[in-house]
Amino acid sequence: PELSSTGRPVVEVAVGVLCDSTDSILLGQRPDGKPYAGYWEFPGGKIETGETVSQALARELLEEINIQISDSKVFMVIEHDYPHAYVRLHVCLIQDWQGDLRALENQRLQWVSREELNSDQLPVSPILPAAGPMLEKLKELLNH
């Protein structure tokens, strides 16, 4: 595996930002038993060997929240050095999906409106550290 500048293996992760017709975005709360349990993040997960970002995202979103995506576009890539892993996050905007949205991994789900996103106080906290830059970039995208 590729090593980060700190010498740690880079974990490739596909992240999905679901955006509905009102520009609300979906956040999920990390369940008990995972690092950063209780923190809020965008759905997604590790990219398996041989998978593209799109394939990994389609698999993860079906496993986690029971939806099928037809299209995803990477709008940013960021890296974050967590105590448990060094991650490279491929963040994709998803505006078209099918299925009955359900939390399949004992996580809580919360839609955050465009107004809440633009306010200083999100309706959920704490936010996973790497999700902060994603939220800032999303504000720019949705306000232009």
N, C-alpha and C positions, 0 to 999 in steps of 0.2 A: 504493500500500500504506500501511497504518497505520504511523505512526512511534512508536517508544518514547519514553520521557521523555528518553533520551539522544540522540534524533534519528535513531536507526538504524531501518531497516525491521524490522517484526515478522514473523518467520517462524512461521506456524501449523503445529504438529506434533501428530499423533495418536500416542499412546503406549499400548501394550497390556500390561497386567499379567496374564499367564496364570497362573491359580491352579488346581492340580489337586485331586483329591478328598482329598488328604492335606494341603492348604493349602501345598504347595510352590509356589514361584514360579519362572518362567523368566527367566534373564538371558542376554544374548548379548554377545559380545566384538566390538567394532568392528574391522572388517578393515583390513589395510594399505591405504593410499591415501586413507583418510578422516581428517578432523580427529579428534584424540584416538584414533587407532588403538591398539588394545590395551586400551582402557578398556572396562569392562562397563556395560551399560545394558539397559533394557527395549526390546523390539522396537517398531518403528513407523516413522513417517516424515512427510515434509511433506504437508500438505493442499493438494491442487491446486485451482485456481480452479473454483468451482461444486460442489465436493465438500462433504459434511457430514463431521463427525468420524468417524461410523460408517462411511461409505463409504470414506474415506481409510484408516481402520484395516483394514477388510476387504481392500482392495487391497494395502496394505503387508504385512500378515501372510501373504497368499497368495504375494506375490513373495519375501518374506524367509525364511519358515519353513514354507511349503507347507500352511497350515491355512486352513480356512474357518470364520468365526465367524458365529453366528446372532444374537448379542445382545451389546451392549457399553454400559456406563453410565459416564459421566464421574464420577469420585469426587474429583478435584481438578484445578485449573488453576494452573500456576505459570509464572513467567517467569524466564529466566536470560539474563544478558548474557555470552556467550562471546566470545573474541577474533574468531572467524570469523563469528558471527551472534548476533542477539538473537532468542531463541525464546520462544514461548508454547506450553507443553506441556499438551495436553488428555489427562489420564491416565485410562484406562478399565480397569475390572476385568473380566476375561473368564474365566468359569467353564465355558463350554460351547462346544466347537469340534469340528470333524471334520477328518480328514485324517491323513496320516502325517507327523508333525513331522520336518522335515529342515532343516538349514542350507543355504540356496540361494545365499548371498552370501559364501562362504568365511569365515564367522564361526564361532566356537566357541559352543556352547550349554551351559548348566549349570542344572540344577534346584537350587534352594536351599530346604532344608526349613524348616519353621516354627521348629524348634529353632535352626537355623543363623542364621535371620533375627533371632531374639531374643537370640542371643549377641553378644558384643562383636566377634567375628571372623568375617566372612563367608568362605566358601571360595574366593572370587575377589576379585582386586583388580588394579589400582585401579578404583574406581567413578567413573563420569562424575559431575562435580559436581552437576548438576541431579537425578541419581538419588538422592542422599542424602535430600532432603526426601520423595521418593516412598517410599523404604524406611521412613522414620520413620512416615509416615501409614499405610502398609500394616501395620506392626506393631500400631498402634492398632486398625485394622479387624479384623485376624485374631485379636486377643486379646480381643475383646468379643463 
